[in-house]
């Protein structure tokens, strides 16, 4: 579904109210699907469930969600749902903000963090005003339109990141901020190598720190061991592949670096509570 419309609106950027967006693509929304762009969704009315990468979140007024390229999502929403949604491509944002990568925002960059913020009264009013400003500019033909859109979008991301740090206050100290930067580096390396390298010692070596220290960084930042982070990333990819690749379970296991299919099944079941076959029946029925 091509929601970007170069020539009529700012290229590689899309904005809409939730009501109108659902009318445009309602059939595509309730079935799990994936996008290749970054998205933010603010709900101002109604309720429901939003599932992102097989994690379910409750939807209510003030629910603010962020999605990254490659993530799989679906939702079931009440008839009275309302709010706002916008998408942007990585190129659109980072071409203008060379030194600010979207993945540096915690809600975009880490698969270990939740993708939802629940905004309360004052923060919600401020966020609604920002989304409305973004929508107004999107439909305008003003001078330097794209620059203004990028500016307002950045304000939304920065305010959300600040709210995120309040909700996850264990990340607020100078030591924890340093740990978070190390953790981001770890996840960046993991993204490059997880299909071939699953050893905590391997990533510790690349980071030039001890495995014990890498474990401390992971536990401080996301309350998980480094080994758990590695395994969860591999199994998440397995789930995405099971949804979208027309390949045998053995081929998918091999793609992910498991030569023994039975071992892959054991790891998958331990991590997700079901076998790959049971997962397919649940999500592709």
Secondary structure, 3 states (H helix, E strand, C coil): CCCCCECCECCCEEEEEHHHHHHHHHHHHCCCEECCCEEEEEEEECCEEEEECCEEEEECCCEEEEECCCCEEEEEECCCCEEEEEEECHHHHHCCCCCCCHHHCHHHHCCCCCCEEECCHHHHHHHHHHHHHHHHHHCCCCCCHHHHHHHHHHHHHHHHHHHHHHHCHHHCCHHHHHHHHHHHHHHHHHHHHCCCCCCHHHHHHHHCCCHHHHHHHHHHHHCCCHHHHHHHHHHHHHHHHHHHCCCCHHHHHHHCCCCCHHHHHHHHHHHHCCCHHHHHHHHHC
